[in-house]
Amino acid sequence: MVYKNSDELCEKMAEKQNGVTLLRFSTGKDAIAAYIQLKKFFDRIIPIYHYLHPDLDFVNKSLEYYESVFDTKIYRVPNQMLYKHLNSGLFQDLNSWKTILKFGLPNFDNDDVNAMIKDDLDLDENIYTALGTRAADSKMRGFVIKKHGAINNNRKTWLPVYDWKIDKLVSEIQEAGIKLPIDYKIWGKSFDGLDYRFIKPLKDNFPKDYEKLKQLFPLIDVEIKRYGY
């Protein structure tokens, strides 16, 4: 597919996919920008949130807000790292880990989940998933996009805002009147990890959610204690 910019890419992808696309939606600024861009070209956008815990209150509030603003359902699915963390015994005591292994949780990647959602919604398997990746995010991303383009036919993913600079991104979000999630006040980005950078602020700001996280990862306090807290 030949395209000169992200607008032309979106126009051609919308035509190819009959106005339907999936969107990996992290609640981050790039994902919000991607939704704004897609809304200009697509009739149906299916946002997908990949969670590290299925029921954190601060995440639920953010997703409810975006569902209201977008007037569409956001599908909640496990992040590929959740089952991998559990199966590897991350922050588990021995008894908990043995119990987890008995369940035989399957390891998968996020592309597998996209395929399952398409099957569940009876969508064409050839519909691609939009990602909010931008070339300006880093030199490495810029290099990869320049070399391989904004469409990955193997993964069935594509990048509707690949050429957006930060000033355009900020302007588009402000003009749309869409708020960033509370994550940005706490982490400066969307919540997406279980290391100290994420869980210490989680414990400080959302202690109830931290306790929920401990139900899945009972020894997660160890990560905080490593740093003397």
N, C-alpha and C positions, 0 to 999 in steps of 0.2 A: 504494500500500500504506500502510495506516494502522498506526502503532505508537507506543507511549508511551515506550519505552526500548529499550536494546540487547538485553535478554533477549527482549522481545516481537518485536523485529525478527529475531533469530536463529531464534526458534521459527517465524515465518512464512516466512522464507527456506528453512529446512530442509524445511518442508512443500512449498513451491513447487518446490524442486530435488530432491525425493525423497532428502534426506539426504546430498547430495553438493555439495561446493564446492571451488573452487580457492582457494589462499591465496598471496599474494605474501609470501615469507618472506625477509627481509633478514638474519636472525639478531638483529635489534635488539629492544629491550624491548617495543616496541609490537607487533611481529610475534609475539613469544612470547606476549604477553597475548592476542592475537587467536586463536592456536592453542588456548590454554587455554579461552577462551570458546566457540570453535567445537566443541570436544570434548564439551561439555555437550549439544549439540543435533544434531550431524551424525554420521552413520555412517562417512562417508568424506571425509577432508580430503586434498587434493593440494597440498602445499607446493611452491613454485617459487622458486628462488634465481636472481637475475639477476646474473651475474658480469661484472667488468671484466677479469678474466684467468681462464682456465679451470682453472688448476692452481697456485694459491697454497697452500702447505702449511698456513699458519695457518687459512685458510678451510676447507680440506678437513677439518682436525681438528674445527673447530666443527660443520660439517655432519654429520660422522660421529657426533658426540655427540648432536645433535638427532635424527638418524635413529634412534639407539638409544633415546633417551628417548621419542620419539613412536611408535616402532615402525612407522615408515612411510618410504617412499622420498621423498627431496627431489630434485626435478628441477632439474638445473643447465642454465641457458640463458644465451645472451649478453644482457647489458644493452643496452638500446637505444643507450646512449652509446658502447659499445665500437666498433661499426662506424662510427658518426658521427665518433668521434675518429680512427680509422684513415683513413677516407676524406678527412677534412679535413687530414691531414698532421700532426696533433699529435705533437710530439716525434719527427718523422721526418727523416732525411737525404733528400736528393733521390732517390737511387737506391732507397731503401726505399719511399718514397712512390710512385714510378713502378711498382714491383713490386706494391704493394697495389692501385693503381688498375687494373692488368691483371686482377685477380681479379674486379672488378665486384661487390664486396660490397654487398648491398642495405641501404639504410637502412630502418629499421622502427621501430615503437614497441612498448612492452611489451604493449599490448593485442593486437597482431598475434601475438606469441609465445603469449599465452594461448589465442588461437583455434587456433593450430597444435597446442598440447598437447591441447586438447579433441578435435581431429580425430585426432591420433595415438592417443589413448586411447579413441577411439570413444565420446566423451561427447556429451550433448546440447549443441548449440551455444549454447543459451540459459542454460546454467549460468554464474553470475556468479563473479567473482574477489573474494575478501575482501581488504581492505587494513587495516592496523593504525592508520589515521589516527584521531586523537582531537581533539575540539573544544577540549580544554584545552591542546593543544600550543602554540597561538598564537592571538592575537586574529583573525588573518586566517582561520585554519582554522575557528575558532568561528563567524565570520561566514558563511563559505561553507556550513557544515553547517546553520546555522540557516536560511539562505535557501533552500538546495536540497535539504536532507535528507541522509540517510545512504545513499541509493541513487542511482547514476548509470546510468540505463537506456541512455544512448548508449554509454558505455564498458563496460557490463556489469560494473560494480564495486559493492561495497557495504562498509559499515564496521561490523563486529560489535562494536567497543568504542568507538564514537563518543562515548559519554557517560561513559566512565571517567575519573576523576580520578587523579592520580599515586599517591595513597595506596592506592586500590583496586588499581591496577596492581601496585604493589610487593607488596602483601599477597597477591594472587593468585599471583604468581610465586614468592614465598617459600613459600606453602602447598603449591604444586605441587612444590617442591624442585628447580626448574629453574635452572641456572646461566646467567648472562649470558656472552656470548663474551668472549674476551680483548681484543677490540676496545675494550671500555669502560675497561680499565685504561690503554690507550694513547691512544685518541682521545676517550673519553667518549661514544662512539656507534659504530654499525657502520661499517666501512670502505666508503666509497662515492664516492671521488673521486681524481683524479690531480693535484691542486694541492699546493702545499708543505705544507699542514696535514696531509695524509695521507702523502705519499711520504717526507718527512724522517723521521718516526717509523717508517715501514715500513723504511727503510734501517737505522735505528739498532737496531731490535728484531728484524727478520727479514731480514738481509742476503741470504740465499739467495732469498727471495721477491722481494726488490728486483731481484736479477739476472734472475730470471725475467721480471719486468715490463719490464726493459730489452730483452728479446728482442723484445717487441712494440713498445716505444717507446724506440728506441736513444738518443735525445737527451734522455731524461727528467732526466738530471743537470743540464741547463740550468735547470730549475725550482728546484733546490736552490741552484745557484750564483747565481741572481738575488738570493738573500738573504744572500750572503756566506759560504756554506759550501762 
